[in-house]
Amino acid sequence: MKQKDLSIIIVVAFLSAIVSFLISNKLFVTAENRQQKVEVVDVIVADFNEPSKRYFNAESINPTQNSQLNSTNQTPFNASTQ
């Protein structure tokens, strides 16, 4: 292959890439495809409302406490030992 043949191949490939790019922009990327609808998100603020006293109070159960699964309670359904 001669130097002249190689340069012709490079020029033809470059021109075909430019033409295909321009044609694909006209065919596939229309003005309707560029517009997209998205949801509007509310603004995030650092202020929090006080939680409900019905669920968050001093008498509520603390789930972070360790529980004893191997207790030796002989009467588990007796309310006086719990």
N, C-alpha and C positions, 0 to 999 in steps of 0.2 A: 504494500500500500504506500502510495506516494504522499508526500507532505501536502500536496494540493488536495488530494482526496480526503485526508483527515480534516483539513480546515473546512471543506465544503460540508462534511457530515456534522461538524460542530455547529456551523452556522445554521444549517437546516434544523437541527435539534433545538437550538435556541429559539429560532423563529416559530417552530411548531409549539414550543412550550408557552411562548407569549400568546399566540393565537388561541390555544386551548384554554389558557387562563382567562382571557377576555370573553370567550364564548361561554365558558362555564359560569362566569359572573352574571352574564345576561340571562342564562337559562335557569340556573338553580337559586341564585340569590336575588329574589325580587324584593320590591319594597314591602310587600305583605309579609314575607318571611323574616324581614328584619325587625318587625314589630312584635313584641311579646308581652303578654299581660302577666303581671306578678301580683301576689298578695301584699298588702301593706301591713307591716308589722308595727305593733304598738311600741312606744318608747319604753325602754327598760329603766326603771328608777331604783334607787337604793332604799327607798322607804318601804317598810312593811307594816301591815295592819297588825294589831294585837290579836293573837290567836284566841279562839273561843275558850272561855272559862269552863264550858261544859266538858271539854275533853282534856284541856291542859290545866290541871289544878294540882294542889298539893296532895290530894288523896288518890290520884290516878296511879296506875301501875307503871313502874319504871322497867322498861324492857332491857336496860343495860345491866341489871343485877344478875349475878350468877344464880343459876337454879341447881338444886341438888336432885339429881335423877335417881340416886341410889339411897334414898331415905328408907329407914326401917319402920315406917309408920304402919302399924298392924291394923289400924282402923282408918283407912283413907277417906271413908265417906262420913266420918263423924265430924260435925262442924265445930265441936268444942276444941279439938286439937289443932285446928288450922290457924 
